[in-house]
């Protein structure tokens, strides 16, 4: 079998490197969206690259030019749709910072990244590659944001110093996953005029997190 050429390798002296066809971002997006859809319908065990390619309207050869295997495809999809929370805005208060963090996480879990996480949680228990990428792409951004929230709150004197700010990230992720994924009828938890189960979860969790961090009532 011919060895696949790495386009990033340095070309020999006097020879201009070959330029391949640029990747079509639209096809990439279609394949990633199709992967989420097939995972939701069939689970990880039932997902096939042929089914994903058919749903995306491309050939399997097109898929394999981007991802070498089913696992690579799913890992790439997880990274693409995972939460990139970005920098934590400074609202000027611990309560405000926590509300923004919870709202951002709820938004992620209720979008494509959350649907993907919902399907892959069970598979990640016995698939090291998936477990690793889910930790890196889903949990680590929340850890970074939580550390920033705690650091500013300590600097303002809102709370005493914490030994490990990652505990806050664990509380945020664990509680939001429980509320949005594991609570029966979570999708219908909103009250009249407020159909967002994420907002309901935030209202319930925010006072608890403030007390857990040692914040004085406002």
Beta strands, then each sheet from edge to edge (+ up, - down):
end
